[in-house]
Amino acid sequence: MRITLQSGLPWPAVFANFINEFTPVLNLINAIPRDLILPPSNLFFVIAAGLVMWRFWPRAGRIVAGSGLAVLALLSSNAGAGFLVTPLERMTAPLLAPETAGAQAIVVLAAGRMQRAPEYGGRDIPDYIALARLRYAAHLQRRTALPVLVSGGNGASGVDPDPDDRAYTKADAMATALREDFGVPVKWIEGRSRDTGENATYSAALLRAAGVKRVLLVTDAMHMPRARTVFERAGLEVVSAPTMFFTEQANSLRAWVPSAEGMRRSWYATYEWLGIFWYRLRFA
């Protein structure tokens, strides 16, 4: 028996209509610079709001500002970041036997880049997050001998790169690193995508043309739940091959001391939680 609302429509259809009606609002939210809605910026806004309230409603202002400061301190520590990181990483698991996974290719996703690196003659290179993914992809390629696809353009979600920033993409930089630094061949370079959803769409098109249906997908453990969802939605069979598990790192009392790394993890995990929520709304 299907659940219906008073309109007589099944509730999934009602929800889909609701999402369609609010798509312009969702797109507007998506256009907000991510740093403004992620820690620490969002917490600074909370603290600032509390200080303004303090003048008119002292008790409420103290509570808001103090709460913002306390959460800021908590999320700035590695241990505090773990409250956001651990549930994400538990949605996936390390790949223990890639040789028996039945995959036909390895797909490794871009992260960021270091632009005009002087030590490399002024060319762009993968940042340290992308480099960790590449290292694991190289490890998998040596164990499986599978062909490799690298995916990532220079734009951002919904934003095309500048015309003079399209010749050498993140995927190009990743391919160069794999070939020159790791001695691993790269078969496909997908340099059009601007976000994870487009990584999946454009990569799937390249792979389908080559008869590839099942892949080892390489990205961070925190990013894997969202990445796997869109790659499966693009029609590929996905074997998760996550790297960079922070939950398994040993913690001590120092893990509760605020640090730049703690805030980076909190920023990244919050971004992924928002991304998961966003994709569920868009794909509803």
N, C-alpha and C positions, 0 to 999 in steps of 0.2 A: 504494500500500500504506500503510495507516494504522499509525502506531506505537502499540503497546499495552503496558500494564504487566502484571504478573503477575495482576492482578485480572481481566484480560480486557477492561477498559474502555479506550476511547481516552484518551490522555494529557490532551487538553483537558477531558474529563469528570472525570477524576481531579482535575485542578487546580481545576476549578469546585467540586467537592465539598469540597476542602480549604479554599477561600475561604469557602464557606458555613458550614463548621464553625467557622471562626475569625472570622466576622462580628462577634460580640459583642466580641472582642478588638480588632478593627479600629475599631469604633465607640468603644471606650474610648480608644484612641489618638487618634482624631479629636477627642475631647472635651478633650484636654490643651490648655491655652492655647498658642496658636502661638508666642508670644514666648519660651516656655520651651525650645522645641526649635529655635529659629532663632538665628543670630548676632545680637548678641554673647553672649546669655544662655547658649547651649549651650557656648560656649568658656570663659566664666567658670566653668561647672561643671567643665569639664575641668581648668582651672587649679587650682580649689579641690581637686579630687580628687588632683591631683598634689602639692599642698602637704600634704595629709593623708598621702599615701603616703610623702612625703619622710621623715616621722618614723620609719617602720618599714622602708622599703626606699629608702634615700637615692638610689641611682642611678636606679631606676625612677621615683621621684617627680620627680627633676630632669628626666628625659626627658619625662614626661607634662606637667608644668607648663610646661617650656620649649617643647614643641611647641604647646601651647594658646596660649601667648603669641605665638609666631611666626605661627601661623595667624591669630590675632586682628589682629596688625599688618598682615599681608598683605591680609586681606579688608577692612580699614578703608581701603585705598587704592583709588582708581578703577582703577588698573592691575590690582591683585589681584582686584578684583571682576569684572574682565573675563574671568577664567578661568571664571566661572559665567555671566556675562551673554552673552558672545559665542556660545556654542553654542545658547543659546535663541533669540537673534535671528536666527541663520542658519537656523532652521527656518521662517522666513517671509521676506517680501520686500516692499519698498514697492509700493504700487499706483500704476502710472504712467499708466494710461488708464481712469479710472473711468467715463467716458462710454460706453465700448464694452464694459463688463463684463457687460451684460445683466441687471443687478440690477433689482429692483422696489421696494426699500426700503433704507434705511440703519438699522442697529441700532447704538446706542452704549451701552456698558456702564458702569455706575457704578463708582466706586472708593470713596473716603471722603467725608467731609463735615466742614465746620466748623460746629459747633452754635451756635445763638444768636449769630450774628455781629452785633456791636453796630452796625457801619457800615451794615448792611442791615436795621435796625429789629428786630434780634433773631431773624430767621429763619435757618434752616439754609441753607448754600450749599455747592456742590461744593468739595472740596479741590483742591489744585493738580494732582494726578494726574488727577482727573476733568475738570478744566478743560482740560488739554491734549487729552484725548479729545474734549471738546466743540468745541474750536477746530477740530480736524481734521474732525469731523463737519459743522460749519458750512461749512468749505471744500468738502467733498464735495457737500453739498446745493446750494451755489451753482453747482457745475460740472455737476451732474446733474439738479437739480430734483426729486429723489426724495423721497417722504415719509419722515419720521424717526420711529423708535421709540426711546424711552429706557427703560432697564431697570435696576432696582435698588431693593430695599426696605431697611428699617432693621435687620433682624435680622442674625444671623451664621449660619454653617453649622450647621444643626441647632438653632438657638436663635431663638425668636420674639422680636420686639421687645416692649418693655413696652407695656401697653395705651394709655398716654398718649403713645406715641411712634410711632403708626401713621398719624396724620392727614396728615402732611407728610413724604413719603418722599424718599430720595435721588433717585429718578426725578422727583418733583415739583420738587425743587431744580434738577435738570438741565434740565427743561423750561422753568422760569422763566428760567434763564441763557440758554438758546438763544433764547428769544423776546425777552427784554428786552435782553440784552447783545450778541447776535449777529444779531438780526433774522431768525431762522430759525424757521419754523413747526414744530410738533411734532404729529404725528397720533395716536400711541399712547403711553400712559404705563403701563408695567408696574411696579407698585410692591409686588409680593408676594414677589419672589425674595429669598433669603437668601445665595446663593452662585452661582458661575458655572453650575453644573449647573441650578439653578432659573431663572437668567437665560434659559437655552436653552429649558427646558420651557415656561415661561409666555409667553415671547416668541413661540415657535413657535405656540402656541395662538392668540394674537391675530392673528398674520400669516396662518395658515391660514384663519381666518374671513374674512379680507379677500382671499383668493385669492393671497397672496404666497408664492412658493416660493424665490426667489433673492434674497439680500441682500448688501449690503456690511456687513461686520462691523468695527466700530471699537473698538479697545482698544490697550493698549500692545504693543509688539513682543514683550516678554518674556512677556506674558500670552496672546498670540495662539495659540500651539500648543495650549494647553489649552482655550481658548475655542472655537477652531474645531472641535476634536474633539467637544465636547458639543453644539454647535449642529448639526453634521452628524448626530450621533446622534439629535437631536430631529427629524430629517427635513427640514432646510432645506439648500438648495444655498448654499454659503458662498463669497463672494469676500473674501479677507482684505484688510483696509484698516488695517494697523498704523501706529502713530505712536510717537514717542519712541524712536528708535534711539540707544543710547549707544555702540555699537561704532564707529560712524562718526565719533565725536568725536576731534579731534586730541589726542594724548597727548604729554606732555613728561616731563621728570624729576619735575616736580611731581605727576604722576599717581601716583607711588609714595609720596607723603607721606600718612599716615593722615588721614582726614577724615570728617566726619559723612555726607557724600554718598556716599563710598565704602562705608561700612557700610550705608547705606540700600539701595544697589544690591545688595550681597551679601545682605542680608536678603530683599529682594524676589525675587532670582533663586533663592535657596535655597527660598523658599516655593513658587515655581513648579515647581522640580524635584520637590519633595515632592508637589505637587499632581498633576503628571503621573504619578508613580509610584502615587499613591493611586487615581487614576481608572483606571489600567490594572488594578489589583487589583480594583476594584469592578466594572469592566465585563468582566472576564475570562470 
